[in-house]
Amino acid sequence: MSSDDLVLVESDQKVTHFRINRPSKRNAISLELMEQLSNAFRNAETDPNTHVVVLSGEGDHFGAGYDLTVDWRNLYGSKNPYGVRRMLSECVEFEMNPWTFSKPVIAMIRGYCLAGSCELAMMCCISYASETAKFGEPEIRFSAVPPAVVMPWVIGLRHARELLYSGNIIDADDALRIGLVNRVFPDYELEAETMKYARTVAAIDTEAVQSMKSCINFTAENAGFKQSIQYGVDNGAIVEATETRSYRNFIKIAQKQGLTAAIRWRESQFAQ
């Protein structure tokens, strides 16, 4: 393990803990982080000593979403819908790692859990959060849509619409109320409680738990889960490739004054 590791991996008592390690960037998702976390899941898949994975962020936050210093819309040299669709498809493949992984994945969430990081957490089997946690998908405020529109499957249509139409951010109590997380704990208790549950599951024969996860996933997939995710990619590519008025202004401010100024400009329009 080196200082360049963007994912820290620790194993104990059949529980493997992945910690996203970009605390200075609020654990924002970069291309390198995507690659390292995907590799960590692949390695854990065949590790007989890994029965359960816990996914968290190093420092004060689970994750602030995709790193906005990366030109995601132009990642493949073209902002046309086909280039953007490829970009979104790769983001979805990354976000679905906890879903396609055959063993249980528990998200342990502190601080910000926003945008792509929120989608990553929703792909986990279970989410435990601290009282400091904040959840939301603010992409729509920046003329973007989530790569994986998973929220309706987790919290239902009405709650998902309320959050996804507005880009509002909610606290841990509201997240618990609408079913976005399973449990909420004081920050100092979060890791102990998460690991306690993880070790309970890890003590069960892994074949039985893998079978149970497969059955639960199949229920959602048989109801159209993967098809709806794919539709979100196809539809989202059109939106992402469209330079709306807000997007053009955002980019202009970011280029002249920096990303922080651009974010403040956009968020100021929603202050009440």
PABADO-235994 format. One record per residue: x, y, z of N, C-alpha, C in turn; residue in one letter. Coordinates in steps of 0.001 Angstrom, whole numbers, plus 524288, in hexadecimal, padded with zeros to 5 digits. Layout:
! residues N
   n.c1   n.c2   n.c3  ca.c1  ca.c2  ca.c3   c.c1   c.c2   c.c3  residu
      X      Y      Z      X      Y      Z      X      Y      Z       A
...
! end
This chain:
! residues 272
   n.c1   n.c2   n.c3  ca.c1  ca.c2  ca.c3   c.c1   c.c2   c.c3  residu
  80352  7FB56  80000  80000  80000  80000  80377  804DD  80000       M
  80282  80872  7FC63  805BC  80D21  7FBF1  80259  811F9  7FC49       S
  8050B  81678  7FC7C  80238  81B6D  7FCD5  7FF2E  81C96  7F7D8       S
  8006D  819B6  7F397  7FDB6  81A78  7EE9D  7F8BB  81741  7EE3D       D
  7F7CE  813EE  7F212  7F320  810A4  7F1EE  7EE49  813FA  7F2B6       D
  7EABE  813D2  7EF06  7E5D4  816AB  7EF74  7E19A  81353  7F1F6       L
  7E2C4  80E50  7F2C1  7DF49  80AD1  7F59E  7E29E  807BE  7F982       V
  7E198  80885  7FE7B  7E456  805A2  80291  7E148  800B1  803C1       L
  7E3FA  7FC4C  80410  7E16D  7F73D  804D4  7E374  7F4C8  809D9       V
  7DFD0  7F36A  80D4B  7E124  7F0E5  8123F  7DD86  7EC2F  812EB       E
  7DFAF  7E7E3  814F6  7DC8E  7E32F  815BF  7DD21  7E13F  81B54       S
  7D8B8  7DF8E  81D9A  7D8C2  7DD8B  822EF  7D3D2  7DA5A  823CC       D
  7D475  7D593  8259B  7D00C  7D22D  826F6  7CC24  7D1AD  8226A       Q
  7CE30  7D0B5  81DC4  7CB1B  7CFC1  81907  7C83F  7D499  81707       K
  7C964  7D925  8194F  7C731  7DE1B  81779  7CB95  7E13C  814F3       V
  7CACF  7E2DB  8101D  7CEA1  7E615  80D62  7CC77  7EB9D  80CEC       T
  7CF96  7EF56  80E8B  7CDEC  7F4D0  80EC8  7D0B2  7F7D7  80A7E       H
  7CDA2  7FA2A  806F8  7CFBA  7FDB0  802FE  7CEC2  80348  804D4       F
  7D2F6  8065A  80536  7D26C  80BE3  80699  7D42C  80F37  801F2       R
  7D089  8122D  7FFC3  7D1DD  815C7  7FB88  7D566  81A00  7FDC6       I
  7D9ED  81ABB  7FB50  7DE1D  81DB9  7FDD1  7DF97  82298  7FAA4       N
  7DBEE  8264F  7FA57  7DD21  82B87  7F836  7DAD8  82FA6  7FBE9       R
  7DC3A  82F77  800DC  7D99F  832ED  804A2  7DA43  838B2  8036A       P
  7DEA5  83A3A  800FB  7DF6E  83FC5  7FFC0  7DBB7  841A3  7FB7E       S
  7D976  83DEF  7F88D  7D5A8  83F25  7F473  7D02F  83D46  7F5F2       K
  7CF53  83C91  7FB09  7CA58  83A7F  7FCFB  7C8FA  8354E  7FA58       R
  7CD0A  83255  7F92E  7CC8A  82D2A  7F6CF  7C99D  82D48  7F19F       N
  7CA4F  83192  7EEB6  7C7E3  831FD  7E98D  7CA0F  82DBC  7E5F7       A
  7C6CA  82BE6  7E270  7C814  8277E  7DF08  7CB37  82961  7DA57       I
  7CFDD  82731  7D9B6  7D32D  8283E  7D533  7D3A1  82344  7D1F4       S
  7D5FE  823B5  7CD5C  7D6CE  81F1D  7CA0F  7DA3B  81B1C  7CCCF       L
  7DE4A  81CFA  7CF6F  7E1D4  81964  7D224  7DF12  816AF  7D6AD       E
  7DBC4  8198F  7D96D  7D8D4  8172B  7DDB9  7D51E  81302  7DBA4       L
  7D286  81432  7D743  7CF04  81058  7D4E1  7D1E6  80B45  7D3C1       M
  7D688  80BC1  7D192  7D998  80717  7D030  7DB37  80417  7D50C       E
  7DD1C  806DE  7D906  7DF02  8042F  7DDB4  7DA95  80195  7E0C2       Q
  7D61B  80431  7E138  7D1CE  801C9  7E41D  7CF9E  7FD1C  7E11F       L
  7CF3E  7FD88  7DBFE  7CD72  7F915  7D8DB  7D11F  7F474  7D97B       S
  7D634  7F57F  7D985  7DA07  7F148  7DA52  7D984  7EEDD  7DFBE       N
  7D86F  7F21D  7E3A4  7D7C7  7F016  7E8F3  7D332  7EC50  7E937       A
  7CEE4  7EDAE  7E6A2  7CA65  7EA1F  7E68A  7CBB9  7E512  7E3A9       F
  7CE95  7E571  7DF4E  7D001  7E0B8  7DC6D  7D368  7DD24  7DFC3       R
  7D716  7DF6E  7E290  7DA7E  7DC40  7E5E0  7D773  7D9B6  7EA53       N
  7D3D4  7DC99  7ECAD  7D0CB  7DA85  7F10F  7CD02  7D641  7EF51       A
  7CB6F  7D684  7EA66  7C7BD  7D29F  7E85E  7C9E5  7CD17  7E8DE       E
  7CEE4  7CC84  7E7DE  7D144  7C74A  7E7F1  7D44F  7C62F  7ECF5       T
  7D417  7C9C2  7F0AE  7D6DC  7C90C  7F5A0  7D377  7C5E0  7F95F       D
  7D50C  7C114  7FAB6  7D1C5  7BDD8  7FE25  7D149  7C004  803AD       P
  7D4BF  7C39C  80529  7D48B  7C5EA  80A5D  7D113  7CAC2  80A9A       N
  7CEE3  7CC5C  8062C  7CB42  7D0BE  80610  7C5B8  7CEA5  805A2       T
  7C2B5  7CF47  809D1  7BD33  7CDC5  809C2  7B9AC  7D288  80936       H
  7BB80  7D6FB  80B13  7B875  7DBD7  80AFD  7BC3F  7E04C  809DB       V
  7BA64  7E436  806EA  7BD6F  7E8F8  80603  7BAAA  7ED94  80892       V
  7BDA6  7F0CA  80B4D  7BBBF  7F5D0  80D48  7BE4E  7FA10  809FE       V
  7BB28  7FD9B  807FA  7BD13  801DA  804AA  7BC3D  8070A  8076C       L
  7C076  80A10  80804  7C00A  80F20  80AB2  7C3DA  812F5  8083E       S
  7C3DF  817B1  80A44  7C789  81BA9  80893  7CB4A  81D02  80CEE       G
  7D028  81DE1  80B9D  7D40B  81F96  80F6B  7D301  8254B  810DA       E
  7D374  82697  815D4  7D291  82BF2  8177B  7CCE4  82D03  818CC       G
  7CB2A  831C1  817AC  7C612  83392  81984  7C18C  83268  815DD       D
  7C2A9  83077  8110B  7BE7B  82FED  80D32  7BEBE  82AAB  80A6A       H
  7BA1A  828AE  8091C  7B9DB  82403  805CE  7BB8B  82578  80047       F
  7B944  829AB  7FE25  7BAD3  82B5F  7F8EF  7B762  82FC1  7F6F0       G
  7B9C5  8335F  7F417  7B6FF  837F2  7F205  7B556  83744  7EC5E       A
  7B592  83269  7EA64  7B418  83176  7E4F9  7B8D7  8317F  7E16F       G
  7B7D7  83205  7DC5E  7BC19  831F9  7D894  7BF3C  8370C  7D8EC       Y
  7C44A  83698  7D825  7C7E0  83B04  7D877  7C6A6  83EDC  7D410       D
  7C4D3  8437F  7D56E  7C32D  84749  7D182  7C7BB  849F9  7CECB       L
  7CC89  848E5  7D073  7D103  84AF9  7CD96  7D22F  847B2  7C8BB       T
  7CFB0  8432B  7C83F  7D02F  83FD9  7C39E  7CC01  8416F  7BFB3       V
  7CD71  841EF  7BAC0  7C9B0  84344  7B6A4  7C6EB  83E42  7B4E7       D
  7C344  83C77  7B81B  7C0AB  8377B  7B725  7BDB8  8377F  7B1F9       W
  7BB4A  83BD2  7B08F  7B82E  83BF7  7ABBD  7BB8A  83B60  7A6E6       R
  7C080  83CC1  7A745  7C3FF  83C84  7A2C5  7C823  83848  7A37C       N
  7C6DC  83465  7A6B5  7CABF  83086  7A842  7CCD3  82D6B  7A3A0       L
  7C986  82C7D  79FC0  7CB1C  82963  79B42  7CBD7  82CB5  79662       Y
  7CD0F  831AB  79733  7CE5C  8350D  792DD  7C9BC  8371C  78FDA       G
  7C517  8361E  791C0  7C076  837F6  78EFD  7BC07  838B6  792D7       S
  7B928  83D01  79226  7B4A5  83E03  79579  7AF8E  83C5B  792DD       K
  7AFE3  83971  78E86  7AB0E  83795  78C27  7A8B8  8333B  78F7B       N
  7A3A9  8320B  78EC2  7A119  82E3F  79235  7A3BF  828F0  79274       P
  7A64C  82743  78E40  7A8B6  82219  78E46  7AD9B  82200  791B0       Y
  7B0BB  8262C  79165  7B54B  8267B  794D1  7B3B8  826EC  79A7F       G
  7AFBB  82A23  79B85  7ADDE  82ACC  7A0E6  7AB69  825BD  7A2DF       V
  7A8B7  822F3  79F6F  7A650  81DF8  7A0FE  7AA78  81A0F  7A2B6       R
  7AEDE  819F4  79FF5  7B31A  81671  7A184  7B525  817EF  7A6E4       R
  7B5C4  81D08  7A7D0  7B795  81ED7  7ACE8  7B3CD  81D39  7B131       M
  7AEB5  81E1E  7B05E  7AAD1  81CB6  7B448  7AAB1  816D1  7B532       L
  7AB58  813CE  7B10C  7AB4F  80E16  7B190  7AFC0  80C41  7B50C       S
  7B44E  80EA8  7B47A  7B8BF  80D18  7B7BB  7B7F6  80EC3  7BD66       E
  7B579  8134F  7BE2A  7B440  814FA  7C380  7B060  81135  7C60D       C
  7AC70  80F89  7C312  7A896  80BDC  7C525  7AB1B  8069E  7C66A       V
  7AE86  804D0  7C2FD  7B140  7FFE1  7C40B  7B447  8003C  7C92A       E
  7B6CC  804AD  7CA03  7B9A5  80585  7CEE9  7B5E9  80594  7D38E       F
  7B1AE  8089E  7D32B  7AE12  8092C  7D78A  7AB6F  803FF  7D8F5       E
  7AAE2  80088  7D525  7A82D  7FB96  7D61E  7ABB2  7F76D  7D880       M
  7B09C  7F8B2  7D996  7B40C  7F4D7  7DC04  7B1B3  7F263  7E0E9       N
  7AF7F  7F57C  7E48E  7AD2C  7F306  7E92E  7A880  7EF8B  7E7E0       P
  7A5B1  7F0D0  7E3AC  7A11D  7EDBC  7E21F  7A2BC  7E883  7DFB1       W
  7A683  7E8A8  7DC1C  7A811  7E3E7  7D952  7ABBB  7E079  7DC88       T
  7AE46  7E2AD  7E077  7B18E  7DFA2  7E405  7AE25  7DB87  7E6A6       F
  7AFF4  7D6AF  7E6DD  7AC86  7D26D  7E896  7AB8E  7D24C  7EE7A       S
  7AEC7  7D523  7F17A  7AE5B  7D500  7F726  7ABFB  7DA1C  7F925       K
  7A9FD  7DA23  7FDF7  7A78E  7DEE2  80008  7AB60  7E373  80064       P
  7A967  7E820  7FF3B  7AC6E  7ECF5  7FFB8  7A958  7F0BB  80322       V
  7ABDC  7F2B7  80734  7A961  7F64E  80ADF  7ABF7  7FBA6  80A4E       I
  7A8EC  7FFA0  80923  7AAF9  804F8  808EB  7AAEF  8074B  80E63       A
  7AF54  80986  80FF5  7AFD0  80C30  814FA  7B0C2  811F7  813D2       M
  7ACF6  81544  8152B  7ACD1  81A89  812FD  7AD41  81EB6  8172D       I
  7B121  8221C  8167D  7B1A8  826EE  8197E  7B1A0  82B84  815B5       R
  7AFFC  83002  8178F  7B08B  834C3  81482  7ADB3  8348E  80F56       G
  7B008  836F3  80B60  7AD85  83736  80648  7AD3C  831E0  803B3       Y
  7A89E  830C6  8019B  7A7C0  82C30  7FE47  7A460  82E28  7F9CB       C
  7A6F1  83056  7F5D8  7A437  83358  7F1DD  7A534  8312E  7EC6A       L
  7A174  83228  7E8F0  7A20B  83129  7E35C  7A3E6  82B86  7E262       A
  7A82E  82AE3  7DF61  7AA07  825A3  7DE29  7AB73  82277  7E2EE       G
  7AD37  82506  7E70C  7AE66  8223D  7EBEA  7A96D  8203B  7EE74       S
  7A52A  82334  7EDFF  7A024  8217D  7F00D  79E27  81CC5  7ECFA       C
  79EE4  81CF3  7E7D2  79D4C  81879  7E498  7A070  8139F  7E609       E
  7A58D  81453  7E6E2  7A8DE  80FF4  7E877  7A6E7  80D9A  7ED8D       L
  7A573  810ED  7F154  7A373  80F08  7F653  79E3F  80C38  7F5A6       A
  79AE9  80E43  7F22F  795D4  80BC4  7F15E  7964F  80670  7EEC0       M
  79A9A  80576  7EC09  79B81  8005B  7E9AC  79D40  7FC56  7EDB0       M
  79EB1  7FE1F  7F25F  7A02D  7FA85  7F68D  79B52  7F7DC  7F8C1       C
  79C19  7F36D  7FB37  797BB  7F06B  7FD5A  7951B  7F343  801E3       C
  7983F  7F5BE  80516  79672  7F820  809F9  79993  7FD1E  80AC4       I
  79725  8011F  80D0C  799EE  805F4  80E41  7990B  80771  813F3       S
  79D52  8081E  816CC  79D32  80A3A  81C10  79FAC  80FAC  81BD6       Y
  79D4E  8135E  81E85  79F1A  818CA  81E2F  79FD9  81B20  82390       A
  7A339  81F09  823C7  7A3D2  82208  82892  7A029  826B2  8286D       S
  79F71  8292D  82CE4  79C01  82DBC  82D3E  79DF5  83253  829FD       E
  7A2F0  83233  82860  7A525  8367B  82544  7A40F  835E7  81F75       T
  7A1F4  83180  81DDC  7A18F  83058  81848  79DB5  833F5  8157F       A
  79F01  83542  810A1  79BB1  8386E  80D38  79B40  835A8  807F6       K
  7967D  83547  805F9  79583  83246  80140  792D6  835A8  7FD19       F
  79400  8348A  7F834  7913F  83740  7F40D  793BF  8365E  7EECB       G
  790D0  837D7  7EAC4  792B2  83789  7E562  791E7  83CDE  7E2E1       E
  79596  8406E  7E3A4  794EB  845CA  7E1C4  79623  84690  7DBFC       P
  79731  84258  7D911  798ED  842DD  7D3A1  7953A  8461B  7D042       E
  79018  84587  7D12E  78C5A  84817  7CDC2  78D02  84E08  7CDD7       I
  78F06  85015  7D213  78FEB  855B9  7D276  79449  85786  7CECF       R
  7975C  853C7  7CCF1  79BB2  854FA  7C96A  79AB9  852A9  7C400       F
  795AA  851F6  7C2C1  79410  84FE3  7BDA1  79673  84A87  7BC8E       S
  79680  84736  7C07E  79862  841E4  7BFF6  7947D  83E43  7C2AA       A
  7950A  83946  7C198  791B3  8355F  7C416  7952D  83118  7C660       V
  79346  82E2D  7CA3D  79676  829FA  7CC6F  797AA  825DC  7C84F       P
  79C81  823D8  7C818  79D9D  81F8C  7C479  79A12  81AD6  7C55F       P
  79928  81995  7CA53  795C2  81530  7CBB5  79117  8173C  7CED0       A
  78C81  81717  7CC5E  787D1  81903  7CF0C  785B3  81486  7D266       V
  7885F  813B3  7D6CA  78716  80F59  7DA3B  7836B  810FD  7DE9F       V
  78316  81610  7DFBE  78031  817E3  7E451  77A78  81619  7E47E       M
  7778F  81614  7E01A  7721D  81449  7E079  77199  80EB2  7E26C       P
  7757F  80B71  7E156  77551  80602  7E30B  77641  80587  7E8E5       W
  778E4  80950  7EB2D  77A44  80911  7F0B5  7761D  80B98  7F41C       V
  77420  81033  7F27F  7709A  8132A  7F5F2  76B2E  81403  7F39B       I
  76A33  811FF  7EEEC  76505  81296  7EC98  764A5  81779  7E927       G
  76090  81798  7E5F7  76017  81BA9  7E1FE  75F76  8211C  7E444       L
  75BFF  821CE  7E815  75ACF  82714  7E9E8  75F6D  8299A  7ECB6       R
  761E2  826AF  7F031  76671  828DA  7F2E9  76AD8  829EA  7EF09       H
  76B92  82661  7EB40  76FB6  82722  7E766  76EAB  82BF5  7E411       A
  769D5  82CA4  7E273  7688F  83146  7DF55  769AD  8364B  7E261       R
  76835  83647  7E74E  768EE  83AF9  7EA78  76EB0  83C89  7EAAE       E
  7721E  838A8  7EB33  777B1  839CD  7EB8D  77A28  83AC0  7E62E       L
  778D1  8377F  7E25B  77B71  837D4  7DD4B  779B2  83C86  7DA19       L
  774D1  83E3E  7DAB1  77306  842E6  7D7DF  7759B  847DE  7D9F9       Y
  776CC  847F6  7DEF9  77895  84CC9  7E182  77E74  84CFE  7E260       S
  780EC  84877  7E2EF  7866A  8485E  7E471  78742  8498C  7EA2E       G
  7830C  84974  7ED55  78380  84AA5  7F2E5  786DC  8469D  7F5BB       N
  78951  84862  7F9F3  78C84  844FC  7FD41  789B6  84442  80271       I
  78989  83F6F  80461  786C2  83E3D  8093C  78A90  83C29  80D53       I
  788D9  83C6D  81247  78C2F  83A88  81680  78B1B  834CA  8179C       D
  78DEF  832A4  81B68  78D96  82D10  81C83  78838  82B7B  81E79       A
  785B0  82EC7  82195  78083  82D6C  82398  77C8C  82CF0  81F32       D
  77CB9  83097  81B76  7792D  83038  81704  77A83  82B83  8139E       D
  77F86  82A62  81305  7811E  825D8  81001  77F08  820D4  8126F       A
  77F0E  82086  8179B  77CE9  81BF8  81A50  77702  81BB7  8199D       L
  77472  82035  819FA  76EBC  82062  81991  76CD0  81E61  81442       R
  76FA1  81F9D  8100E  76DD4  81E05  80AD8  77042  818E2  80908       I
  77381  81687  80C48  775AD  8116A  80AF6  77AA8  8118D  807C6       G
  77D41  815FD  807AA  7822A  8165A  804C2  78694  813A4  807B6       L
  7862F  81371  80CEA  789F9  81099  8101D  78703  80CF7  813D0       V
  789C2  8090B  815CF  7875C  80543  81964  78761  8070D  81F0C       N
  78BC4  80953  820B1  78C5B  80AE4  82624  78F8A  80FED  8265F       R
  78EC3  812FC  82A90  791CF  817B0  82B8D  79401  8174D  83113       V
  79910  81883  831A2  79BB9  81830  836AB  79EAD  81D42  837C0       F
  79FB3  81E6A  83CBD  7A376  8229B  83DE4  7A8A0  82163  83B32       P
  7AB5E  82564  839A2  7B02B  8249C  836A0  7B3F9  820FC  83962       D
  7B479  82181  83E8E  7B853  81E5E  84162  7B6CB  8189D  841BF       Y
  7B1D6  81754  8408B  7B00B  811EF  840C2  7AFC4  80F5B  83B5D       E
  7B020  81276  83741  7AEF2  81082  83207  7B251  80BDC  8307C       L
  7B777  80C5E  830F5  7BAD4  80824  82F1B  7BA17  80337  83257       E
  7B9B1  803BB  8376F  7B8FF  7FF1E  83ABF  7B3EC  7FC49  83972       A
  7AFAE  7FF3B  838B0  7AAA1  7FCD0  83779  7AAA8  7FA61  83208       E
  7AD2A  7FD02  82E5B  7AD73  7FAD8  8290F  7B090  7F5C5  82914       T
  7B504  7F5C4  82BAE  7B848  7F116  82BC0  7B5B8  7ECAC  82ECC       M
  7B2BD  7EE0A  832CD  7AFE4  7EA07  835CC  7AC1A  7E725  8323A       K
  7A923  7EA18  82F20  7A579  7E78F  82B8A  7A868  7E47F  82751       Y
  7ACA5  7E6D2  82533  7AF9E  7E438  82114  7B1BF  7DF00  822F8       A
  7B395  7DEDB  827D3  7B5C1  7D9F2  829DD  7B17B  7D5E8  82AC8       R
  7ACC8  7D7AE  82C1E  7A864  7D406  82CA3  7A75C  7D150  82772       T
  7A71E  7D461  8233E  7A62A  7D224  81E0A  7AACA  7CECA  81C57       V
  7AF8C  7D081  81D86  7B434  7CDAA  81BEC  7B4A1  7C858  81E8F       A
  7B217  7C7C0  822FC  7B249  7C2CB  825D3  7AEC9  7BEA1  82360       A
  7AB59  7C035  81FEA  7A7E1  7BC96  81D2F  7AABF  7BA5B  81877       I
  7A9A5  7B579  81714  7AC2B  7B322  81281  7AB60  7B6A8  80DC9       D
  7AFB8  7B804  80B3E  7AF71  7BBE0  80704  7AC0C  7BA11  8027E       T
  7ABDA  7B4DD  8019D  7A89E  7B2EA  7FD4C  7A2DE  7B43C  7FE21       E
  7A11D  7B3EC  80300  79BA0  7B514  8042A  79A78  7BAE0  8035A       A
  79E06  7BE3A  8051F  79D23  7C3D5  804A0  79D82  7C582  7FEE6       V
  7A132  7C335  7FC0A  7A191  7C468  7F675  79C91  7C2DA  7F399       Q
  79A72  7BE6A  7F508  7958E  7BCA8  7F2A2  7911C  7C068  7F3DC       S
  790F9  7C242  7F8B8  78CD7  7C5E6  7FA45  78D52  7CB07  7F744       M
  79220  7CD0B  7F6CE  792E3  7D1E3  7F3DA  79159  7D129  7EE2D       K
  792C1  7CCBE  7EBEF  79165  7CBB5  7E67C  78B7E  7CBAB  7E5AE       S
  788AD  7C950  7E952  782F3  7C920  7E8E5  78091  7CE96  7E952       C
  78284  7D1AB  7ECF7  78075  7D6FA  7EDA6  78198  7DA49  7E8CC       I
  7866F  7D9F7  7E6D0  787C9  7DCE0  7E21A  7846F  7DB37  7DD78       N
  7837A  7D61F  7DD0B  78057  7D42C  7D8AF  77ACE  7D65C  7D8E2       F
  778B8  7D6F4  7DD98  7737B  7D928  7DE20  77334  7DE8F  7DBA0       T
  77718  7E1D2  7DCD7  77735  7E715  7DA8B  77842  7E6E2  7D4B2       A
  77BEC  7E392  7D31C  77D3E  7E349  7CD93  778C1  7E11B  7CA57       E
  775DF  7DD6D  7CC84  77157  7DB43  7C9C6  76D09  7DF55  7C933       N
  76CFF  7E32B  7CCC1  7692F  7E76D  7CC7F  76B02  7EBE0  7C8FC       A
  76FB7  7EB6B  7C6C2  7717C  7EF4F  7C303  775C5  7F2E7  7C4E9       G
  77850  7F184  7C933  77C52  7F4E9  7CB72  7808B  7F657  7C778       F
  782EB  7F279  7C505  78735  7F397  7C170  7855A  7F67B  7BC93       K
  780A4  7F53B  7BAC1  77EA0  7F7FA  7B62B  77DB9  7FDBC  7B758       Q
  77BD7  7FEE7  7BC18  77AE2  8045E  7BD6C  78007  80750  7BE1B       S
  7840D  804B8  7C02E  7892B  80723  7C098  78B46  8085C  7BB29       I
  78AAF  804B5  7B787  78C93  8058E  7B235  78996  809FD  7AF8D       Q
  7847B  80A41  7B06F  78178  80E96  7AE31  7836C  813C9  7B050       Y
  784CA  813DF  7B554  786E7  818A5  7B79D  78BEF  81A58  7B4FE       G
  78F3A  81694  7B38F  79411  817C8  7B0C6  792DE  81A18  7AB6A       V
  78F66  81783  7A881  78E2B  81943  7A333  78B9C  81EA4  7A338       D
  787F0  81F67  7A6BA  7853E  8246C  7A70F  788D6  828AA  7A941       N
  78BF2  8272B  7AD1C  78F7B  82AE5  7AF85  793A1  82CE3  7ABC8       G
  7953B  8299C  7A811  7992F  82B43  7A448  79752  82FEB  7A119       A
  79245  83015  79FF3  7901C  8347D  79CFA  79073  83977  7A03A       I
  78EE7  8390A  7A531  78F18  83D9C  7A8A4  794B0  83F70  7A96A       V
  7983F  83BBB  7AA76  79DAF  83D1D  7AB82  7A052  83F9D  7A6C5       E
  79E96  83E1A  7A210  7A0F1  84043  79D51  79E90  8457D  79BC3       A
  79A8A  84730  79E90  797EE  84C1F  79D63  79A2F  85076  7A0C7       T
  79C3D  85475  79E58  79E6A  858D1  7A152  79A0C  85CB8  7A287       E
  797AB  85C13  7A705  79370  85F8C  7A89D  79599  864DE  7AA34       T
  79220  8689E  7AAE5  793BB  86DD1  7AC8C  796B0  86D92  7B1B8       R
  79497  86ABA  7B57C  79726  86A64  7BA96  79C8A  867EE  7BA1E       S
  79CED  863E7  7B6EA  7A1EF  86145  7B643  7A5F4  864EA  7B3CC       Y
  7A466  867DB  7AFC4  7A80B  86B7A  7AD3E  7A9F8  86FA3  7B10D       R
  7A65A  871BD  7B431  7A7E5  875A9  7B80B  7AB7D  8735A  7BC2D       N
  7AA44  86E99  7BDDE  7AD70  86BF2  7C1CE  7B305  86B42  7BFD7       F
  7B3A2  8696C  7BB09  7B8CC  8688A  7B8CE  7BBBF  86DB3  7B82B       I
  7B8FE  871C6  7B67F  7BB84  876D9  7B5C7  7BDBD  878D9  7BAF6       K
  7BAA4  87876  7BF21  7BC75  87A3F  7C443  7C0F1  876D4  7C636       I
  7C07C  871BA  7C56B  7C499  86E23  7C727  7C9C0  86F5A  7C478       A
  7C990  87092  7BF6D  7CE59  871B3  7BC86  7D0D3  876DB  7BE31       Q
  7CD90  87ABF  7BF79  7CF96  87FE4  7C0DB  7D0F1  88067  7C6A2       K
  7CDA1  87E0F  7CA04  7CE3C  87EEB  7CF9C  7CF70  879F9  7D2BA       Q
  7CF07  8757E  7D03A  7D00E  8709A  7D2F1  7CB14  86D9A  7D42A       G
  7CBCF  86885  7D53C  7C760  8650C  7D61D  7C434  86690  7DAE8       L
  7C6CF  8681B  7DF1C  7C406  86985  7E3EA  7C059  86E15  7E2F7       T
  7C220  871F9  7E009  7BED5  87683  7DED3  7BA21  874E9  7DB8F       A
  7BAF0  87153  7D7F6  7B6A2  86F8E  7D4A4  7B282  86CAA  7D7D4       A
  7B44B  86968  7DB6E  7B098  86687  7DEB9  7AD8D  86A4E  7E22D       I
  7B037  86E1B  7E45A  7AD87  87200  7E7A5  7A98B  87519  7E47C       R
  7AAF9  8767A  7DFA5  7A74C  8794C  7DC3D  7A25A  87622  7DB6E       W
  7A2F4  8711E  7DA39  79E56  86DED  7D91E  79B12  86D13  7DE08       R
  79D9F  86BF1  7E257  79ABD  86AE0  7E721  797FE  86FB2  7E93A       E
  79A17  87452  7E819  797AA  87934  7E9FF  79239  879EE  7E7C1       S
  79116  8778C  7E365  78BFD  8781A  7E0E7  787C0  874D3  7E393       Q
  78970  8718A  7E73D  785A8  86E4F  7EA00  78536  86FC3  7EFC1       F
  787DC  873DD  7F147  78788  875AB  7F6AF  78230  877E5  7F7C6       A
  77FF6  8765D  7FC4A  77AB6  8783F  7FDBE  77AC3  87A44  8034E       Q
! end
